[in-house]
Amino acid sequence: MVKRVKMAASMALSTQPYKGARDFYPEDKRIQKYMFDVLRSTVEKFGYEEYDAPILEPLELYLAKTGEEIVNEQTYAFEDRGGRKVAMRPEMTPTVSRMVAARRQELAYPVRWYSIPNLWRYERPQRGRLREHWQLNVDVFGLAGIEADYEIISVADSIFQAFHAKRNMYTIKLNSRRFMDYILGEYIGFDSVQSYSVSKLIDRMHKIDRAEFMAQLDALCTPSQRETGSVEKLLDVLGAKRTSALPESVQGHVSLAQIKVLISLLEAAGTENVEFDVTLMRGFDYYTDIVFEIFDKHPENNRAMMGGGRYDGLVGLFGVEPVPTVGFGFGDVTLQQFLELHDLLPKLHPETNAFVILVGDVFTAAQKPIAELRAAGLNLAVDTTGRKIGAQIQTAEKKGIHYVIFIGERELAEGQYVLKNLHTGAEEKHGISRIVTIAKDYRHADDDDDI
Ligand code: HAM
């Protein structure tokens, strides 16, 4: 016991957050708040309603369809005091499917839901990938047609538009699991086990070098498949950059027709930055048809910012009638990098409109105008330290607050207060309502044209 106390005294605790996780200081939280506000208002324009759920789920929720890599290597799992295996959610899709399944009969379809959960994955922290991230999830339940895929991708595209992104800054890539199942199974002739392994290999193909990809592909083929040129046949498909570049004999497949319809719907709506990518597989096992990802075109953020697709079988896993579903997840880390790299983040201001400096012994008498200013809509921080006025002004400046309101005996007697604009240095005397009008609209405070 004595030893432990001694250790604690000699070793300072680390101020660092847990590896791969972030602290959000007010200036960071402000950015997050801005991003989430834009996300929320955009998806709500399409009629999506917000839901939420616990961050802990039974581990088994992810075992069926989330995919081996995430479950075996990336899930934070532990046993609770009652011996239950619990996971910190690595994604929201199984949770939202569980929630829909629980009310399968009562819900009014189509169900349009969104959430912004904090997710945990034990990944190797690197640029664009952390162990904790926030992810906008947007899902529509109960629509089997391509209109739902179109709507979901349009929502994602509208998010970029709402952040004032130009379409040459990002690319929407799409493919179809159904089409790939046909290619790997019927067209190439792989059995279902081979098809599964090859699809996982294709999913990793941009992360490994060509020789390794070829060696692994070769190892998955039977001798007769090697002899009859299955590898070459597959490479021919994987090399196609457009649907029209695919072999003639696969052109008539119904899922390819769906991809083409979806691309033309999006293009007709002005989303011309959409492209077919036959190598896009997506890691999760639950996708059944169209899959898509949006990539930043900036070389420093060359990662998927969002990904999603159709998963018609997940709700049915909970023992209810299946519900056709399409949705996506959009991560905050890559989104913020996108906004920073493309210079799309506006200058953000603290929520506090003004900093009140009390001049003289007016603490009690100042409470009334302070309460009136707050009631009229101002966010005020009051300095009660009695320090030198210069030091108080410096504090306001350091916090990025635009205005200082001075309250002294003379001001109280006149009902007029000195309002100082810390950006321009200008001082004016005004009554309460005028102060509120000026200080609420902080754009007046700037010389520059920030948003
Ligand atoms: P996901 O592709 O794993 O899909 O994640 C979606 C997005 O979340 C990624 O494109 C990326 O921006 C972000 N993200 C994922 N992992 C990390 C990480 N470790 N660090 C930072 N950002 C990350 C899903 O999770 C599906 N459940 C999405 C979905 C919803 N599908 C249908 N509905």
Residues whose N, C-alpha, C, O or C-beta is under 5 A from the ligand:
A	BS01	HAM	E91 M92 T93 R121 E123 G128 R129 L130 R131 H133 Q135 N137 V138 A304 M305 M306 G307 G308 G309 G327 F328 G329 F330 G331 V333 T334
